[in-house]
C-alpha cells in the first residue's frame, strides 16, 4: 500500500490539505455548522497524508516509521524541504517525471 517513493512536490500536494483541514478545525468556532463537515474531511484526509508521509520517508532512505515525525508540530515540514536521495535505495528507484505525474494523481499504489 505504501510502497515506493514520493518526491517533495507530490508529498506537499497530498500532505497540505490535511494540515489545512487541521488548522481549520482548530480555529473553527464551536457550534459552527461546518464543525462536523471539517472534522469528517480531516479524518478522511489523515490516512492519505500518512501514506504520503511513509512514501516520502522512503524517498529519504528511511523507514516508514520515520513518518511519525509529522506528529511533532512543524517537524513534518522536514519531509517537504529535505531533498530525497538521487540513487536507488532499498525502497526503489528515485521518482522520475513520469512517476511524479502519476503520484500527483494517487498517493496509494
C-alpha positions as CSV (number, residue, x, y, z in Angstrom):
1,X,0.0,0.0,0.0
2,X,2.7,2.5,0.9
3,X,5.4,1.0,-1.3
4,X,7.8,3.1,-3.3
5,X,9.0,6.7,-3.1
6,X,7.4,10.1,-3.4
7,X,9.0,13.3,-4.4
8,X,8.7,16.6,-2.4
9,X,6.2,18.3,-4.7
10,X,3.8,15.3,-4.7
11,X,4.1,14.9,-1.0
12,X,3.2,18.6,-0.4
13,X,0.1,18.2,-2.6
14,X,-1.1,15.3,-0.6
15,X,0.0,16.4,2.9
16,X,-1.0,20.1,2.8
17,X,-4.8,19.5,2.6
18,X,-4.6,17.5,5.9
19,X,-2.6,20.3,7.5
20,X,-5.1,22.9,6.2
21,X,-8.1,21.0,7.5
22,X,-6.4,20.6,10.9
23,X,-5.9,24.3,11.1
24,X,-9.5,25.0,10.1
25,X,-10.7,22.5,12.7
26,X,-8.6,24.2,15.4
27,X,-9.9,27.7,14.6
28,X,-13.4,26.8,13.7
29,X,-15.8,28.3,16.2
30,X,-17.5,25.7,18.4
31,X,-21.1,25.2,17.4
32,X,-20.5,26.2,13.8
33,X,-22.5,24.2,11.2
34,X,-19.2,23.4,9.5
35,X,-17.7,21.6,12.5
36,X,-18.9,18.1,11.6
37,X,-18.0,18.5,7.9
38,X,-14.5,19.8,8.5
39,X,-13.9,17.1,11.1
40,X,-15.1,14.4,8.7
41,X,-12.9,15.7,5.9
42,X,-10.0,15.8,8.3
43,X,-10.5,12.2,9.4
44,X,-10.7,11.1,5.7
45,X,-7.5,13.0,4.9
46,X,-5.4,11.5,7.7
47,X,-4.8,8.1,6.1
48,X,-3.9,9.7,2.8
49,X,-1.5,12.0,4.5
50,X,0.0,9.1,6.4
51,X,0.6,7.0,3.3
52,X,2.2,10.1,1.6
53,X,4.4,10.7,4.6
54,X,5.5,7.0,4.6
55,X,6.4,7.1,0.9
56,X,8.2,10.4,1.4
57,X,10.2,8.8,4.2
58,X,11.1,6.1,1.8
59,X,12.4,8.7,-0.6
60,X,14.8,9.9,2.1
61,X,16.0,6.3,2.6
62,X,14.3,6.0,6.0
63,X,11.7,3.5,7.3
64,X,8.0,4.3,7.2
65,X,8.2,4.7,11.0
66,X,10.1,8.0,10.3
67,X,6.7,9.4,9.1
68,X,5.7,9.7,12.8
69,X,7.9,12.9,12.8
70,X,4.7,14.5,11.3
71,X,3.1,14.3,14.8
72,X,5.6,16.8,16.1
73,X,4.4,20.3,15.4
74,X,6.4,21.9,12.5
75,X,8.8,18.9,12.3
76,X,6.7,17.4,9.4
77,X,8.0,20.2,7.2
78,X,11.3,18.4,7.2
79,X,9.7,15.9,4.8
80,X,8.7,18.8,2.5
81,X,12.1,20.6,2.3
82,X,14.6,17.7,2.6
83,X,15.7,16.5,-0.9
84,X,15.4,12.8,-1.5
85,X,18.2,10.6,-2.4
86,X,19.0,10.6,-6.1
87,X,20.3,7.0,-6.2
88,X,18.0,3.9,-5.9
89,X,17.6,2.8,-2.3
90,X,16.0,-0.3,-0.7
91,X,12.6,1.3,-1.3
92,X,13.0,1.6,-5.1
93,X,14.3,3.9,-7.8
94,X,14.0,7.7,-7.4
95,X,10.8,9.2,-8.7
96,X,11.1,10.1,-12.4
97,X,9.0,12.8,-14.1
98,X,6.6,10.1,-15.3
99,X,6.2,8.8,-11.7
100,X,5.7,12.4,-10.5
101,X,2.8,12.9,-12.8
102,X,1.3,9.6,-11.6
103,X,2.0,10.3,-8.0
104,X,0.1,13.6,-8.1
105,X,-3.0,11.6,-9.2
106,X,-2.8,9.0,-6.4
107,X,-0.6,8.6,-3.3
108,X,-1.5,4.9,-2.9
109,X,-0.1,2.3,-5.3
